[in-house]
Amino acid sequence: MKAASPPPPKHAGQVFTLVALVLATAFGLAWTRLPAPLPEDAPKDAFSAMRARAHLEVVARRPHPIGSVEHAAVRAYLVEQLRALGLEPEVQEATVARTRYREPRLAVVKNVVARRAGTARDTAKGAGKALLLMAHYDSRAMTPGASDDGYGVVAMLEVARALAGEALASDVLFLFTDGEEEGLLGAQAFATQHRWAGEVGVILNVEARGNAGPVMMFQTGDDNGALVRELATAAPRVVGSSLSQAIYRRMPNDTDLSIFLPATPSLNFANVDGLEQYHSPTDTVANADLGTLQEGGANLLGVARALASRPLPLPAEPDATYFNVGTLFARYPCAWDLPLAGAAAALLGVFVGVARRKGELRLPFAALGALASLLVVAAAALAGLCAWTLASRLHGDYALVNAARPLLKGLWFATFVALGAGLALAAQASLRGRLRVAELFAGSMTNVVVIALALASRMPGASFVFTWPVLAALPFAIALVATGSFDRDDARGVAAAAAMAAVPLVIIAPFVPQIFITFGPPIGLVIAAMAANLAMVCAPAVRHLLEPSPRLAPRVALLGAAASLVAANAVGPFDGAHPRPESVLYAVDGDSDRSFWLTPDAAPPAWASLAFVDQTRGAAPLPFPPQHVLAVPAPATVEPRPVIAWIDRDQVRVTPPAGAGLLAVRVEGASHLRVDGIPLPAVLGAVSFRFFAPPAEGVLIDLGARAAGPVVIRVASQRAGLPAGLSAGTRPEGSMPKPGGWDTLLESDTTLVAVSSTR
Ligand SMILES: [Zn+2]
């Protein structure tokens, strides 16, 4: 009689593996969950999002762009609140320019600055430095700016309150900057003109790009080791990774902190979820995510309290590598990146050696496994790219997908993930019997190790994403081959395969939605590639997922991709809560007394079709070459105009009409000039600049020693709103003024008046 042990239940390994993979992913995503907002009666030394919300009701009541009436009201409120806390706030008023842009940007900014004295107060004598908290109090023109940067502003007020009664060693400076949206102008004015600028030892900046989601510490100054340690111990819920720091070092994206980086020790905080509300009329207090405000505020308070408790600045320490591991936060010196990547390579070498000796791995087939993994990832990226490119051709609205409702974006995310995973599962199902699991696994891990080594030597702080999945999985893999077969179906085999998949899922999986949230559906090819790569790296677990019915899992994933693709194409991008962004402006050409409706959109809004019925495109009366602006004749109205007054041949004063928030000026025929004393360079024989919040008495342009030829000055003033009694149509419920791009002159629902003068 044969003593047969009972066969394991057919689906047990499959179900166990599925549950383990889901649990690992869920643990990995733990850091993206938000805390509950603390109530108004929370302990006095704690950060309460509900207390901060009361400030937000005032700060984010209405749009408050630089120079507007509401902007002045917000500033007055900040001064009043700081005074009520016993501080002596001041308003730093300064004329400032940033000339690094193609069109230099200038403004008269009004920063609100306050100082909280430390107990070891000797910063004035130069013995110690101060901690600076920073957020910008201006908003874009169309948005109440509850999150951008209302969250930062009210968090600073609540932090100032919580710290009010505490004795802290170092001074704390509160800087509410102006004109961030127009080009970091307030921060520039503080850094270059304020008497306290030289006392700053550490900066904490708070920003928002969207109104929801976890608040990440995404950027630091150089030599961040000590600051990251402080962050890790003092922030109640630290979220951040040296991967984003590595990426941001190479990106042109700006916040106020850019002015101070990389030399000043700094931490930059921002949330990026809820991108559809960014700069939009829907970024309101009602739509605010108080969990985001609570997380960001409590972290700001914890870190500010810890830093101000000691002499500043902290001693410079080499950069750290850091990242979230579920509910934990890992950090170690960046200098370990390369040795750790080397250790991963060594472990892989050991695995290959042992597996070869045991007859479980043939080297040429492991090389084929590496090639197959690469091809699968490339195929996933290509499929994601094709799906999105085709859909974008079909739906003109997808050009505005950043503003689309989360349902649409969620369906696209599901499509890319299911597509990438489905292709990888299908490939593994079809490779069964041809490549052994150990060969496929060694192949895909080889690709990962190569990337880890390359990043560790070229992009400090980024390699952990690829190093740790190898370091964590290989000991299990080596143990399996050393003690028997790598490819086995008993409980130990199934458990070890799940353990090998756990760390890749915990560390990498959360970056998949975060990258999608940050960049939107156009990044779909990367999302599909990441999903495919994860499925290849987890090959041993996937093998158990494919048993006993190898075709089931790939079919489910690919059918899921097809279903969400169909659903995404059937869902409209906009609804009442997420209106369609549409622009209409009114412009007067003061030289010819002609008026126009303008739109920079691809097509005029349907509700304004009567105004735009005469599509014989006129030349837009703008002081720069018009780009993609549709201009059609409009009824004339009386609009106050900017005035160009020549003082003499070399000096001219440009005065804005009452209510203008912006002067756009183009001077042709000048090689250089000074605006209110600030020198501006010429590009191709002309100087163009934008002057925000121009003073009522105007701006003085000094042409210096000009050449013989004529000088042409073109000026356009911009004011909020359209002429009274005139409309291009009635904007319906589901439409909103388009959130501003970088070209602030073409902001929707504004009136432009252009004039020119030659001399
Ligand atoms: Zn902002």
Residues whose N, C-alpha, C, O or C-beta is under 5 A from the ligand:
A	BS01	ZN	D148 D149 A208
